[in-house]
Amino acid sequence: MSEVWNNVYKSDSAFFGEEPSNFALLCFNHMKTNNIAKVLELGAGHGRDTIFFTTNGIEVEALDYSVIAVEILDKIAKEKRLPIKPQFFDVKNPLPFPDCYFDAVYSHMLLNMRFSLEDLHLVFSEISRVLKPKGLNFFSVRNHNDNSYCKGIEIDKGIYDIEGFQIRFFTEKEINDLLAAERFEILWIKEEYEEPVTLYLVSSKKP
Ligand SMILES: C[S@@+](CC[C@H](N)C(=O)[O-])C[C@H]1O[C@@H](n2cnc3c(N)ncnc32)[C@H](O)[C@@H]1O
C-alpha cells in the first residue's frame, strides 16, 4: 500500500499543502501549556506539521512508510536547515525508540489507514511504551460522519476502498476501547470537518 502514497507524493510533493493542519495548531497550544519538548510524529507525510512543530521549537522524530514522502521532507529540512531527520518506517512494527523517550506522540489521519484492530492495539501499546509517564498521545482519525463513510467497497470490517485509498471510519466507542486497553485517559475528543474529511481529534494521557 505504500505504493499508493508514493504515487500521491510523486505527483504532488505538497499534496496536503504547505501550511500546518488545524489539528497541528490545536495540539501545539496544548504542547506549549504542557511543556512538551520532544515529539514523535507517525505518518508524517511530506511534513507540513513536522516543519511547523520544529520551527516552533519542538524536537520532532518523523516516521512514514512512503520513501518518497521521507525524501521530500528530508530535502526541505536540509534546504531550511531544520534539525529533522525523517525515517522510513512502517508503524505495524515495534517503534525504533527506547521506553519512556517522548513527551508526546502525534499523528494526523494515519490510524484510519488500513490497520486491523490487532495492528491498532500494537500501535497503541507501542505509543504507550515510548511515552514518558503522563505523556500525551494526540491523534486524528476519520469517523462515521465522513461523507465517504460506507462509499466504495468494504474490504474488511469497517474498512472501505475509496478510489484506491483504504480507509477505516471510527466510532467514538472504538477509540475509547483502544485507549482503555492501554489505560490512556481521554482528555478530549472533538469533531472537525477538514475538507473533504470528517475527523475525531483526540488527546489522551498515559498514566
Ligand atoms: C492521510 S496521509 C497524512 C499525512 C500527514 N500526517 C499530513 O496530515 O499531512 C497518511 C500518511 O500515513 C502514511 N502511512 C500509511 N500507513 C503507514 C504505515 N503503516 N506506517 C507508516 N506510515 C504510514 C502514508 O504514507 C501517508 O503519508
PDBQT file of the ligand as one rigid body, heavy atoms in Angstrom, charges set to zero:
ROOT
HETATM    1  C1  LIG A 301      -3.536  10.809   5.108  1.00  0.00    +0.000 C 
HETATM    2  S1  LIG A 301      -1.771  10.857   4.999  1.00  0.00    +0.000 S 
HETATM    3  C2  LIG A 301      -1.422  12.114   6.223  1.00  0.00    +0.000 C 
HETATM    4  C3  LIG A 301      -0.026  12.681   6.139  1.00  0.00    +0.000 C 
HETATM    5  C4  LIG A 301       0.300  13.739   7.189  1.00  0.00    +0.000 C 
HETATM    6  N1  LIG A 301       0.038  13.246   8.532  1.00  0.00    +0.000 N 
HETATM    7  C5  LIG A 301      -0.465  15.007   6.944  1.00  0.00    +0.000 C 
HETATM    8  O1  LIG A 301      -1.534  15.184   7.542  1.00  0.00    +0.000 OA
HETATM    9  O2  LIG A 301      -0.008  15.818   6.118  1.00  0.00    +0.000 OA
HETATM   10  C6  LIG A 301      -1.300   9.366   5.790  1.00  0.00    +0.000 C 
HETATM   11  C7  LIG A 301       0.199   9.112   5.820  1.00  0.00    +0.000 C 
HETATM   12  O3  LIG A 301       0.432   7.906   6.556  1.00  0.00    +0.000 OA
HETATM   13  C8  LIG A 301       1.443   7.155   5.904  1.00  0.00    +0.000 C 
HETATM   14  N2  LIG A 301       1.232   5.743   6.288  1.00  0.00    +0.000 N 
HETATM   15  C9  LIG A 301       0.180   4.951   5.974  1.00  0.00    +0.000 A 
HETATM   16  N3  LIG A 301       0.339   3.735   6.506  1.00  0.00    +0.000 NA
HETATM   17  C10 LIG A 301       1.515   3.756   7.187  1.00  0.00    +0.000 A 
HETATM   18  C11 LIG A 301       2.226   2.802   7.956  1.00  0.00    +0.000 A 
HETATM   19  N4  LIG A 301       1.766   1.536   8.095  1.00  0.00    +0.000 N 
HETATM   20  N5  LIG A 301       3.395   3.169   8.527  1.00  0.00    +0.000 NA
HETATM   21  C12 LIG A 301       3.875   4.439   8.365  1.00  0.00    +0.000 A 
HETATM   22  N6  LIG A 301       3.252   5.392   7.638  1.00  0.00    +0.000 NA
HETATM   23  C13 LIG A 301       2.087   5.057   7.058  1.00  0.00    +0.000 A 
HETATM   24  C14 LIG A 301       1.260   7.450   4.409  1.00  0.00    +0.000 C 
HETATM   25  O4  LIG A 301       2.434   7.236   3.674  1.00  0.00    +0.000 OA
HETATM   26  C15 LIG A 301       0.831   8.919   4.452  1.00  0.00    +0.000 C 
HETATM   27  O5  LIG A 301       1.963   9.776   4.365  1.00  0.00    +0.000 OA
ENDROOT
TORSDOF 0
